[in-house]
Amino acid sequence: MIKKIFKILLPVLILFNSSYAEPIVVKKTKWHHMDIKKHFEVVTENVRAGKTAQKFEIRHGECKKQDCKWGAHRTEKHLKIYQFSKKKFKDPVFYAVSVFIPEDFGYDFVASKMSMFQAKMMGVDMPLWMVSTQGSGFQVRLGHYKRCEVHSFKKGTWNDFVVKTNYSRERVKGEKYFELWWNGKKIDECTHYIPFITKKHIQESKSHGWSSNKQQINMRYGIYKFRVGDYLSQIAKKKPKKMKTMTQPSGMKNIINPFKYDWGVKIPTTIMLYDEIRIGKSFNEVDIKTNDPVD
């Protein structure tokens, strides 16, 4: 009798133990209050796998609130699933994201720099980590620190990324706190061997009202350009007079409200396709080769 019960329960237990892996469909995401969402679509042509993909689009001058002031604009989907930073070592988190890079994609489309996907802690200004592009390839940053140099994209096709992160603050010898795979290949120089969440992150988060055990971490994907003023000033056919600037704590200067000026040129409309977005506890749980399509 016990053997019969065990045979019945075993498939259920296996299913339960593997249920952490989440395919990220649109209903499992949300918008930020500064996102431009009017051009977003779920499309059925040019998909990575399955039946649908997610299409993001943003045009010159489209921005909201503080983004307009600081020279940024964004259209990103935020996961409704959160992670938390712990003092003690814990299991890693794996994310998968497939991005279609257009054939004519380049520096002008990203306005010098653009995030493709990133993770932020609530109340903290800088991303914990970011996979960004300057138009020809991608690089990884952990906060202010550049983890690995630019790797050229494959254009006119899909690029598959898997990111492993560990948000623990305890240092364990030999542990890898950040790793990245691109089109199935491990990019060794992106690997990070020490915790990248610091006491400063926790203090900044707490200063914005988040308690010591509520450092929520949220991954988001889509288009986020954050140096628009710099780009427009470089390519301008007209030089606006009496531009206002501000100096950031890092020492960098930002042009305030760059979209209000007539530069004689505009940022080209940027369109990006995303598909096969997953979150899980292991590489195999999120790898596109070992999972059903996300639709």
C-alpha positions in Angstrom: 0.0 0.0 0.0 2.8 2.4 0.9 4.6 1.6 -2.3 1.4 2.4 -4.3 1.0 5.8 -2.5 4.7 6.6 -3.2 4.3 5.8 -6.9 1.3 8.1 -7.1 3.0 11.0 -5.1 6.4 10.8 -6.9 5.3 12.6 -10.1 3.5 15.3 -8.0 6.7 15.8 -5.9 8.9 16.1 -9.0 6.4 18.6 -10.5 6.3 20.6 -7.2 10.1 20.7 -6.9 10.6 22.1 -10.4 7.8 24.6 -10.3 10.0 27.5 -9.4 10.8 28.1 -13.0 8.6 30.8 -14.4 7.9 31.6 -18.1 7.4 35.4 -18.2 4.3 36.2 -20.2 2.9 39.7 -20.3 0.5 39.2 -17.5 3.4 38.4 -15.2 4.8 41.9 -15.8 3.9 45.5 -15.0 4.8 49.0 -16.2 6.7 51.7 -14.3 5.0 55.1 -14.0 7.6 56.7 -16.3 7.4 54.0 -19.0 6.1 54.8 -22.5 3.7 52.0 -23.2 1.5 53.2 -26.0 3.5 51.5 -28.8 3.9 48.1 -27.0 2.5 45.1 -28.8 2.4 41.3 -28.5 3.3 40.2 -32.1 3.1 36.9 -34.0 5.7 37.5 -36.7 9.4 37.2 -36.2 9.3 35.3 -32.9 12.2 33.4 -31.3 10.1 30.4 -30.4 6.4 29.5 -30.1 3.7 31.8 -31.3 4.3 35.3 -29.9 7.0 37.9 -29.0 6.9 41.3 -27.3 7.6 44.4 -29.3 8.8 47.6 -27.7 9.0 50.9 -29.5 10.0 54.4 -28.4 10.3 57.7 -30.5 12.1 61.0 -30.2 10.8 63.2 -27.4 8.7 60.5 -25.7 9.4 60.6 -22.0 7.6 61.2 -18.7 8.3 63.3 -15.5 11.9 63.1 -14.2 13.1 61.1 -17.2 12.5 64.2 -19.4 14.4 66.4 -17.0 17.5 64.1 -16.7 17.6 63.2 -20.4 16.2 59.7 -20.4 13.3 57.8 -21.8 12.1 54.2 -21.3 9.6 51.5 -22.3 10.3 48.5 -20.1 8.4 45.6 -18.6 9.0 44.9 -14.9 8.7 41.3 -13.5 6.0 41.0 -10.8 8.3 38.3 -9.3 10.7 39.8 -6.7 14.0 38.6 -5.2 15.5 39.7 -1.9 19.1 40.3 -0.7 20.1 38.2 2.3 23.1 38.5 4.6 23.7 34.8 4.5 24.6 32.9 1.3 21.6 31.6 -0.6 20.8 30.0 -3.9 21.3 31.9 -7.2 18.7 33.2 -9.5 18.8 32.6 -13.3 17.2 34.8 -15.9 16.8 34.1 -19.7 16.1 36.8 -22.2 16.1 36.5 -26.1 16.5 39.8 -27.9 16.2 40.4 -31.7 18.9 42.8 -32.9 17.8 44.6 -36.2 20.2 44.6 -39.2 20.4 48.4 -39.1 20.7 48.6 -35.3 23.5 51.0 -34.2 24.8 53.9 -32.2 22.1 56.3 -33.4 19.2 54.0 -32.3 20.5 53.7 -28.7 21.4 57.4 -28.3 24.9 56.4 -27.2 23.9 54.0 -24.5 20.8 51.8 -23.8 19.9 49.2 -21.3 18.4 46.0 -22.7 17.7 44.3 -19.4 18.7 45.1 -15.8 17.9 44.5 -12.2 17.2 47.2 -9.6 16.7 47.3 -5.8 13.8 49.3 -4.6 15.0 52.7 -3.4 18.4 52.4 -5.0 19.3 54.7 -7.9 21.9 52.7 -9.8 21.0 49.2 -11.2 22.5 46.3 -9.4 23.5 44.9 -12.8 22.8 45.9 -16.4 23.3 44.4 -19.8 23.6 47.5 -22.0 24.5 48.3 -25.6 26.2 51.1 -27.5 24.8 49.8 -30.7 27.3 47.3 -32.0 27.5 44.9 -29.0 26.7 44.4 -25.4 28.6 45.0 -22.1 27.8 44.2 -18.4 27.9 46.6 -15.5 27.6 45.9 -11.8 26.6 49.3 -10.4 29.3 51.8 -11.5 31.7 48.9 -12.2 32.1 47.6 -15.8 32.3 43.9 -15.5 33.1 43.0 -19.1 33.9 44.7 -22.3 31.7 44.9 -25.4 31.0 41.8 -27.4 29.7 42.2 -30.9 26.1 41.3 -31.6 24.8 39.0 -34.3 22.5 41.4 -36.2 19.4 40.6 -38.1 18.7 37.6 -35.8 17.9 36.6 -32.2 20.5 36.8 -29.4 19.9 34.5 -26.4 21.1 35.5 -23.0 21.2 33.7 -19.7 22.3 35.6 -16.6 23.0 34.0 -13.2 23.0 36.2 -10.2 23.4 35.7 -6.5 22.0 38.5 -4.4 23.6 37.3 -1.1 25.9 39.6 0.8 28.0 36.9 2.4 31.2 36.2 0.6 31.9 32.5 0.0 35.3 31.5 -1.5 35.1 30.3 -5.0 31.4 31.2 -5.5 30.4 33.0 -8.7 28.0 35.9 -7.9 27.4 36.9 -11.6 27.7 34.8 -14.8 26.5 35.3 -18.3 25.9 33.1 -21.3 25.4 34.4 -24.8 24.0 32.1 -27.5 24.9 29.2 -25.4 28.5 30.3 -24.8 29.8 31.2 -21.4 31.4 34.7 -21.4 34.1 34.0 -18.8 35.2 37.7 -18.4 31.7 38.6 -17.2 32.0 36.3 -14.2 32.2 38.1 -10.8 33.5 36.3 -7.7 32.5 38.6 -4.9 29.1 40.0 -3.7 28.0 43.0 -5.7 25.3 44.1 -3.3 27.0 46.2 -0.6 26.1 47.9 2.7 25.6 51.2 0.7 22.9 49.5 -1.4 21.1 48.5 1.8 21.5 51.9 3.4 20.2 53.7 0.3 17.2 51.3 0.1 16.4 51.8 3.8 16.7 55.6 3.5 13.8 55.4 1.0 11.5 53.6 3.4 12.4 49.9 2.8 13.0 47.9 5.9 16.1 45.8 6.5 14.3 42.6 5.2 12.4 44.2 2.4 15.2 45.0 -0.2 13.0 44.0 -3.1 14.9 43.3 -6.4 13.1 43.6 -9.7 14.4 42.5 -13.1 13.1 44.5 -16.1 13.6 44.3 -19.9 13.0 46.6 -22.8 14.4 50.0 -23.9 15.9 52.4 -21.4 18.1 55.2 -22.8 19.8 57.3 -20.2 22.3 59.7 -21.9 20.1 61.4 -24.4 21.4 64.9 -23.9 25.0 63.8 -24.5 24.1 62.1 -27.7 22.0 65.0 -29.1 24.8 67.5 -28.3 27.3 65.3 -30.2 25.2 65.0 -33.4 23.5 68.4 -33.3 23.1 70.4 -36.5 22.0 73.3 -34.4 23.5 74.4 -31.1 20.8 75.5 -28.6 21.7 78.6 -26.6 21.5 78.9 -22.8 21.3 75.1 -22.2 20.9 74.2 -18.5 23.0 71.4 -17.0 23.4 69.7 -13.7 26.3 67.8 -12.2 25.6 64.3 -10.8 27.3 63.0 -7.6 29.6 61.0 -9.9 30.8 64.3 -11.5 29.1 63.7 -14.8 27.1 66.6 -16.3 23.6 66.1 -17.7 21.8 68.5 -20.0 18.4 69.3 -18.4 15.3 68.7 -20.5 17.2 67.9 -23.8 14.0 67.1 -25.7 12.9 70.7 -25.3 15.6 72.0 -27.6 15.7 72.0 -31.4 18.9 70.2 -32.3 18.2 70.0 -36.0 18.1 66.2 -35.7 16.1 63.6 -33.9 16.8 60.2 -32.4 15.6 57.5 -34.8 12.6 55.4 -33.6 13.9 52.4 -31.8 12.1 49.0 -32.0 13.2 45.9 -30.1 11.7 42.4 -29.9 11.9 40.2 -26.8 10.9 36.6 -26.3 11.6 33.5 -24.2 11.9 35.3 -20.9 12.2 33.0 -17.9 13.3 33.0 -14.3 14.5 29.9 -12.4 16.9 28.3 -10.0 19.2 26.7 -12.5 20.5 27.1 -16.1 18.5 24.2 -17.4 15.3 25.7 -16.0 15.6 28.8 -18.1 17.7 27.6 -21.1 15.7 27.9 -24.4 17.0 24.5 -25.6 15.4 22.6 -22.7 12.1 24.3 -22.3 8.7 24.7 -24.0 8.2 28.1 -25.8 7.0 31.1 -23.7 3.6 32.2 -25.1 
